[in-house]
């Protein structure tokens, strides 16, 4: 009984971290695309690295996991 409650909380915390990572990845993807479009040539390279990192984060956590977890969609 005690271990079930503990593992339920651990699993809930892991789901929260994955959902939060998904939202951060999605937000970073949108912001980096906008920055690549509107930035000058010397500022584009760091945003390309951020874009690749956000794509990796969304690949690991799932694209819409955070949206579904926090019920942001309608």
N, C-alpha and C positions, 0 to 999 in steps of 0.2 A: 504494500500500500504506500509506504513512504517512498520507495524507489520509483513507483509509477508516477507520483506527483513530481518528483525531481526530474525524471526524464521527459515528462510532458513540458515542463518549463524550459528545459534545455532545447528541446525540439522547437518550441515556440520562439525562443531567442534566435535560433539558427534561421528560422523562416523570416523573422524580422530583419536580420542582417542581409539575407538574400534579397528581400523585397526592397530594402533601402539601397542596396547596391544597384539594383535594377533601375530605380528612380534616378540615382546619381548618374548612371551611365546614359540614360535617356536624355536627361537635362544637359549633360556635357556634350552629347552628340549634337543636339540642337544648337547649343551656344557655339560650339566649335565650327559647325557648318556656317553659321552666320558670320563668325569672325573670319573664316577663310574667304568668304565672299567679299566682305567689306574692308579687310585689312590690306595694308600695303605689302609689298613683296618681302621685306625683311621681317615682318611679323607673322607671315604665313607658316613658316617651318615649325615653330613651337605648337601652333594650333593643329597642324597635321599629326604631330605626336600625340596630342591630347585626343584627337579624333580616333586614332588607332587604339589608344588606351580605353576609350569609352566603348568602342566596338568590342574589344576583348572583354570588358566588364559586362556588357549586355549579353555576350555569348556565354559567359559563365553563369550569370544570374538569371538570364532570360530577359526577353525584351519587355514584355508587359506583365511580368510577375508583380512588380511593385504597384502597378496601376490596379491590378485585380485585388491585391492584398489590402491596400488602403481604400479600396472602393472609390477610385477617382473617376472611373467611367460612369456613363449613365445607363 
